[in-house]
Amino acid sequence: MQIIRLTEENTEKAAYTAAEALAQGGIIIYPTDTIYGFGVNALDPEALVRLRHLKVREQKKPVSILVPTIGHIERYGELSSEARAIAERHLPGALTLVLPATKHAPKEVLLNDAVGIRVPGDTFSRALGAAFGGPITSTSANRAGIPTPRDIQSMIEHFGPDIEHVSVIIDGGECSGGVSSTVISFAHGDTPRILREGAIHRSELGC
């Protein structure tokens, strides 16, 4: 396991190191604009199984993916006009869009042919997405049902010996907010449905 303390100077290098671990089937922990996340190559079924085992999460439960820009969303999800308008207002940022999946979306992360997609607002997550060049899981770095640790030392204590299953940890310091992204679904047409109210309030979304 490698721990990299993130600085303004090493963001790109850290992103490439983490991307190399993903390409080799590894699990990473990385900071986002909301909380720490677990990352694996979303197109690697075996890596997804290991990730769910580490989180003690049901194998069939959906997992959101990270992409670096709004322009990348349409490869994996179908953007309606209403969904596009909300994406352009709030992304990059603390919002997850649930969209009808395209044929390119990783099948193992879907639920009812819909995919959750994030474009985080922080520099490292976008650098990671660009360095890897494919979909990366964006799911909280915690055991299912337990609050996500806000710093790496707490993360190590949280997972105990199982932390050794993680290849690379990007230490971005304490996550100040500790609030997950807001999740809004367009899986059934243009009418949005808020599935989880998080860092972005429903009043900001106009829903």
C-alpha positions as a LaTeX table, in Angstrom:
\begin{tabular}{lrrr}
\hline
Residue & $x$ (\AA) & $y$ (\AA) & $z$ (\AA) \\
\hline
Met1 & 0.00 & 0.00 & 0.00 \\
Gln2 & 1.28 & 3.44 & $-0.97$ \\
Ile3 & 0.13 & 6.65 & 0.74 \\
Ile4 & 0.66 & 9.90 & $-1.16$ \\
Arg5 & 0.19 & 13.21 & 0.62 \\
Leu6 & $-1.46$ & 15.50 & $-1.92$ \\
Thr7 & $-0.04$ & 18.98 & $-2.56$ \\
Glu8 & $-0.64$ & 21.61 & $-5.21$ \\
Glu9 & 2.68 & 20.64 & $-6.78$ \\
Asn10 & 2.15 & 16.87 & $-7.06$ \\
Thr11 & $-1.52$ & 16.66 & $-8.12$ \\
Glu12 & $-0.81$ & 15.47 & $-11.66$ \\
Lys13 & 1.87 & 12.98 & $-10.60$ \\
Ala14 & $-0.37$ & 11.59 & $-7.85$ \\
Ala15 & $-3.24$ & 11.24 & $-10.32$ \\
Tyr16 & $-1.07$ & 9.23 & $-12.72$ \\
Thr17 & 0.17 & 6.98 & $-9.90$ \\
Ala18 & $-3.42$ & 6.30 & $-8.85$ \\
Ala19 & $-4.47$ & 5.76 & $-12.47$ \\
Glu20 & $-1.72$ & 3.15 & $-12.91$ \\
Ala21 & $-3.04$ & 1.30 & $-9.86$ \\
Leu22 & $-6.55$ & 1.34 & $-11.33$ \\
Ala23 & $-5.27$ & $-0.02$ & $-14.65$ \\
Gln24 & $-3.67$ & $-2.93$ & $-12.78$ \\
Gly25 & $-6.96$ & $-3.82$ & $-11.07$ \\
Gly26 & $-6.18$ & $-2.09$ & $-7.78$ \\
Ile27 & $-8.39$ & $-0.26$ & $-5.31$ \\
Ile28 & $-7.60$ & 3.34 & $-4.42$ \\
Ile29 & $-8.88$ & 5.80 & $-1.83$ \\
Tyr30 & $-9.02$ & 9.38 & $-3.04$ \\
Pro31 & $-10.41$ & 12.76 & $-1.92$ \\
Thr32 & $-13.32$ & 14.38 & $-3.74$ \\
Asp33 & $-15.16$ & 17.67 & $-3.31$ \\
Thr34 & $-17.43$ & 15.95 & $-0.77$ \\
Ile35 & $-15.95$ & 12.91 & 1.02 \\
Tyr36 & $-13.23$ & 10.30 & 0.49 \\
Gly37 & $-14.10$ & 7.77 & $-2.18$ \\
Phe38 & $-13.15$ & 4.25 & $-3.23$ \\
Gly39 & $-11.97$ & 3.98 & $-6.81$ \\
Val40 & $-11.59$ & 0.98 & $-9.08$ \\
Asn41 & $-11.75$ & 0.58 & $-12.83$ \\
Ala42 & $-15.51$ & 0.42 & $-13.35$ \\
Leu43 & $-14.99$ & $-1.80$ & $-16.41$ \\
Asp44 & $-13.14$ & $-4.44$ & $-14.35$ \\
Pro45 & $-15.69$ & $-6.91$ & $-12.88$ \\
Glu46 & $-13.14$ & $-8.55$ & $-10.57$ \\
Ala47 & $-12.06$ & $-5.19$ & $-9.13$ \\
Leu48 & $-15.71$ & $-4.35$ & $-8.49$ \\
Val49 & $-16.19$ & $-7.61$ & $-6.59$ \\
Arg50 & $-13.16$ & $-6.82$ & $-4.40$ \\
Leu51 & $-14.45$ & $-3.29$ & $-3.81$ \\
Arg52 & $-17.88$ & $-4.49$ & $-2.71$ \\
His53 & $-16.29$ & $-7.09$ & $-0.45$ \\
Leu54 & $-14.17$ & $-4.41$ & 1.21 \\
Lys55 & $-17.22$ & $-2.19$ & 1.74 \\
Val56 & $-19.33$ & $-5.19$ & 2.86 \\
Arg57 & $-21.84$ & $-4.08$ & 0.23 \\
Glu58 & $-24.40$ & $-6.11$ & $-1.68$ \\
Gln59 & $-23.01$ & $-7.24$ & $-5.02$ \\
Lys60 & $-26.08$ & $-6.04$ & $-6.93$ \\
Lys61 & $-26.25$ & $-2.57$ & $-5.37$ \\
Pro62 & $-25.42$ & 0.15 & $-7.94$ \\
Val63 & $-22.19$ & 2.14 & $-7.82$ \\
Ser64 & $-21.76$ & 5.60 & $-9.32$ \\
Ile65 & $-18.94$ & 6.39 & $-11.71$ \\
Leu66 & $-16.65$ & 9.40 & $-12.06$ \\
Val67 & $-15.83$ & 11.13 & $-15.34$ \\
Pro68 & $-13.61$ & 14.22 & $-15.75$ \\
Thr69 & $-15.94$ & 16.55 & $-17.69$ \\
Ile70 & $-19.58$ & 17.05 & $-18.63$ \\
Gly71 & $-18.60$ & 16.13 & $-22.17$ \\
His72 & $-17.73$ & 12.60 & $-21.03$ \\
Ile73 & $-21.15$ & 11.96 & $-19.48$ \\
Glu74 & $-22.90$ & 11.09 & $-22.73$ \\
Arg75 & $-20.67$ & 8.10 & $-23.42$ \\
Tyr76 & $-22.23$ & 6.34 & $-20.44$ \\
Gly77 & $-25.59$ & 8.06 & $-19.82$ \\
Glu78 & $-28.32$ & 9.62 & $-21.94$ \\
Leu79 & $-28.72$ & 13.33 & $-21.18$ \\
Ser80 & $-32.22$ & 14.71 & $-21.73$ \\
Ser81 & $-32.59$ & 18.45 & $-22.24$ \\
Glu82 & $-33.61$ & 18.94 & $-18.59$ \\
Ala83 & $-30.76$ & 16.77 & $-17.32$ \\
Arg84 & $-28.29$ & 18.66 & $-19.49$ \\
Ala85 & $-29.53$ & 22.00 & $-18.13$ \\
Ile86 & $-29.02$ & 20.87 & $-14.53$ \\
Ala87 & $-25.62$ & 19.37 & $-15.38$ \\
Glu88 & $-24.46$ & 22.62 & $-16.95$ \\
Arg89 & $-25.60$ & 24.60 & $-13.89$ \\
His90 & $-24.12$ & 22.37 & $-11.19$ \\
Leu91 & $-21.25$ & 20.35 & $-12.68$ \\
Pro92 & $-18.44$ & 20.05 & $-11.94$ \\
Gly93 & $-19.76$ & 19.83 & $-8.40$ \\
Ala94 & $-21.37$ & 17.78 & $-5.65$ \\
Leu95 & $-24.11$ & 16.26 & $-7.80$ \\
Thr96 & $-24.69$ & 12.72 & $-9.07$ \\
Leu97 & $-26.94$ & 12.28 & $-12.10$ \\
Val98 & $-28.80$ & 8.99 & $-12.55$ \\
Leu99 & $-29.38$ & 8.55 & $-16.27$ \\
Pro100 & $-30.54$ & 5.88 & $-18.72$ \\
Ala101 & $-27.40$ & 3.89 & $-19.48$ \\
Thr102 & $-25.81$ & 3.72 & $-22.92$ \\
Lys103 & $-24.26$ & 0.57 & $-24.35$ \\
His104 & $-20.85$ & 1.76 & $-23.11$ \\
Ala105 & $-21.86$ & 1.94 & $-19.44$ \\
Pro106 & $-20.31$ & $-0.71$ & $-17.17$ \\
Lys107 & $-23.03$ & $-3.33$ & $-16.68$ \\
Glu108 & $-21.89$ & $-4.28$ & $-13.18$ \\
Val109 & $-22.64$ & $-0.81$ & $-11.75$ \\
Leu110 & $-26.14$ & $-0.39$ & $-13.22$ \\
Leu111 & $-29.54$ & $-0.66$ & $-11.59$ \\
Asn112 & $-32.56$ & $-1.13$ & $-13.87$ \\
Asp113 & $-30.48$ & 0.00 & $-16.87$ \\
Ala114 & $-29.61$ & 3.33 & $-15.22$ \\
Val115 & $-26.17$ & 4.66 & $-14.28$ \\
Gly116 & $-25.09$ & 7.21 & $-11.67$ \\
Ile117 & $-22.45$ & 9.64 & $-12.95$ \\
Arg118 & $-20.38$ & 12.30 & $-11.15$ \\
Val119 & $-18.14$ & 15.12 & $-12.37$ \\
Pro120 & $-16.55$ & 16.20 & $-9.06$ \\
Gly121 & $-15.61$ & 19.82 & $-8.50$ \\
Asp122 & $-12.14$ & 19.25 & $-7.07$ \\
Thr123 & $-8.90$ & 19.40 & $-9.03$ \\
Phe124 & $-7.58$ & 15.96 & $-8.05$ \\
Ser125 & $-10.68$ & 13.99 & $-9.04$ \\
Arg126 & $-10.75$ & 15.60 & $-12.46$ \\
Ala127 & $-7.00$ & 15.01 & $-12.89$ \\
Leu128 & $-7.54$ & 11.36 & $-11.93$ \\
Gly129 & $-10.37$ & 10.98 & $-14.44$ \\
Ala130 & $-8.27$ & 12.52 & $-17.20$ \\
Ala131 & $-5.21$ & 10.41 & $-16.33$ \\
Phe132 & $-7.15$ & 7.15 & $-16.31$ \\
Gly133 & $-9.24$ & 7.83 & $-19.37$ \\
Gly134 & $-12.15$ & 5.57 & $-18.39$ \\
Pro135 & $-14.95$ & 5.35 & $-15.83$ \\
Ile136 & $-13.85$ & 5.15 & $-12.20$ \\
Thr137 & $-16.10$ & 4.14 & $-9.33$ \\
Ser138 & $-17.19$ & 7.01 & $-7.10$ \\
Thr139 & $-18.48$ & 5.44 & $-3.90$ \\
Ser140 & $-17.84$ & 6.44 & $-0.30$ \\
Ala141 & $-14.75$ & 4.94 & 1.33 \\
Asn142 & $-16.43$ & 3.24 & 4.27 \\
Arg143 & $-18.06$ & 0.05 & 5.43 \\
Ala144 & $-21.67$ & 0.02 & 4.29 \\
Gly145 & $-23.94$ & 1.76 & 6.77 \\
Ile146 & $-21.10$ & 3.44 & 8.74 \\
Pro147 & $-20.16$ & 7.14 & 8.33 \\
Thr148 & $-17.21$ & 7.78 & 6.04 \\
Pro149 & $-14.01$ & 8.73 & 7.90 \\
Arg150 & $-12.96$ & 12.29 & 7.18 \\
Asp151 & $-9.18$ & 11.81 & 7.33 \\
Ile152 & $-6.75$ & 9.06 & 6.37 \\
Gln153 & $-5.66$ & 8.06 & 9.87 \\
Ser154 & $-9.32$ & 7.51 & 10.78 \\
Met155 & $-9.72$ & 5.61 & 7.51 \\
Ile156 & $-6.86$ & 3.25 & 8.42 \\
Glu157 & $-8.38$ & 2.65 & 11.85 \\
His158 & $-11.83$ & 2.15 & 10.30 \\
Phe159 & $-10.70$ & $-0.67$ & 8.01 \\
Gly160 & $-8.03$ & $-2.18$ & 10.25 \\
Pro161 & $-5.99$ & $-4.96$ & 8.56 \\
Asp162 & $-8.29$ & $-4.83$ & 5.50 \\
Ile163 & $-6.75$ & $-1.48$ & 4.54 \\
Glu164 & $-3.94$ & $-3.57$ & 3.00 \\
His165 & $-6.33$ & $-4.47$ & 0.19 \\
Val166 & $-6.01$ & $-0.85$ & $-0.98$ \\
Ser167 & $-3.17$ & $-0.22$ & $-3.45$ \\
Val168 & $-2.90$ & 3.58 & $-3.26$ \\
Ile169 & $-4.26$ & 6.15 & $-0.80$ \\
Ile170 & $-4.28$ & 9.80 & $-1.82$ \\
Asp171 & $-4.19$ & 11.83 & 1.38 \\
Gly172 & $-5.84$ & 15.17 & 0.74 \\
Gly173 & $-6.16$ & 16.08 & 4.42 \\
Glu174 & $-9.43$ & 16.25 & 6.31 \\
Cys175 & $-12.59$ & 16.45 & 4.22 \\
Ser176 & $-14.19$ & 19.56 & 5.68 \\
Gly177 & $-17.77$ & 18.94 & 4.63 \\
Gly178 & $-18.30$ & 15.24 & 5.20 \\
Val179 & $-21.53$ & 15.46 & 3.18 \\
Ser180 & $-22.20$ & 13.19 & 0.21 \\
Ser181 & $-23.26$ & 14.43 & $-3.21$ \\
Thr182 & $-26.90$ & 15.09 & $-3.97$ \\
Val183 & $-28.36$ & 12.38 & $-6.22$ \\
Ile184 & $-30.99$ & 13.30 & $-8.79$ \\
Ser185 & $-32.57$ & 10.79 & $-11.17$ \\
Phe186 & $-33.64$ & 11.27 & $-14.78$ \\
Ala187 & $-33.94$ & 7.54 & $-15.32$ \\
His188 & $-37.62$ & 7.78 & $-16.24$ \\
Gly189 & $-37.79$ & 10.80 & $-18.52$ \\
Asp190 & $-37.31$ & 14.56 & $-18.17$ \\
Thr191 & $-39.00$ & 14.85 & $-14.75$ \\
Pro192 & $-36.23$ & 14.88 & $-12.12$ \\
Arg193 & $-36.51$ & 12.97 & $-8.85$ \\
Ile194 & $-34.19$ & 13.65 & $-5.92$ \\
Leu195 & $-33.01$ & 10.32 & $-4.50$ \\
Arg196 & $-30.67$ & 11.81 & $-1.89$ \\
Glu197 & $-30.33$ & 15.40 & $-0.76$ \\
Gly198 & $-26.71$ & 16.06 & 0.06 \\
Ala199 & $-24.29$ & 18.92 & $-0.49$ \\
Ile200 & $-26.60$ & 20.67 & $-2.99$ \\
His201 & $-30.01$ & 21.63 & $-1.57$ \\
Arg202 & $-33.17$ & 20.86 & $-3.56$ \\
Ser203 & $-33.96$ & 24.57 & $-3.70$ \\
Glu204 & $-30.74$ & 25.09 & $-5.70$ \\
Leu205 & $-31.89$ & 22.46 & $-8.19$ \\
Gly206 & $-35.34$ & 23.95 & $-8.60$ \\
Cys207 & $-37.01$ & 20.59 & $-7.95$ \\
\hline
\end{tabular}
